[in-house]
Amino acid sequence: MSTTTVPGYTYGTDAVARSPLSDEEFEQLKKTVLLGDDDIRYLKMSRDVLGDQVEAVLDVWYGFVGSSPHLLRYFAERETGEPIGEYLERVRARFGRWILDTASADYDRAWLDYQHEIGLRHHRTKKNQTDGVNAVENIGLRYLIGLIYPITATLRPFLERRGHSREEVDAMQDAWRKSVILQVALWSQPYARDGDY
């Protein structure tokens, strides 16, 4: 999946808003979620495991969202409530890139900035702008936080499919959990009042 084939995927470009976190604050947040060198190694291991399973993972995640009207509404036309197919497809492609980016575990400034951009795109600050749609204008922060569990729990069957030991699978899943919590903490910034983040 190349960046040129994923509409709206602007990782590492000037089109991305700069994260307000300093490098030191980012390091402190990584320490807070206990994300260390072993986790980076296991995330990178998971990239090899998940690389050719991205579409299957997305099928599970989209099945969950599609069967949950309270979540699907964020991808629907605001007036009619009808899901916007092209919007769902474009977000799915970016979600696929997100899986690979998460598993690549390249936590540099470009990655940090893109996490801030993702947060803005879930918040009314930039929601709908990337794809020019008229969907609900803001995704509730409670759903970003609430989706940590289904996103990380449903990965396990995919992580188990390459013959790794139970300990390695546990370590990959734990690394994913830490990374997703870290990312949701970063995505939460636009939802906080000035001085509260």
Summary of the structure (lengths in Angstrom):
residues: 197
radius of gyration: 16.5
end to end distance: 33.9
largest distance: 49.9
contacts: 550
relative contact order: 0.19
helix: 63%
strand: 2%
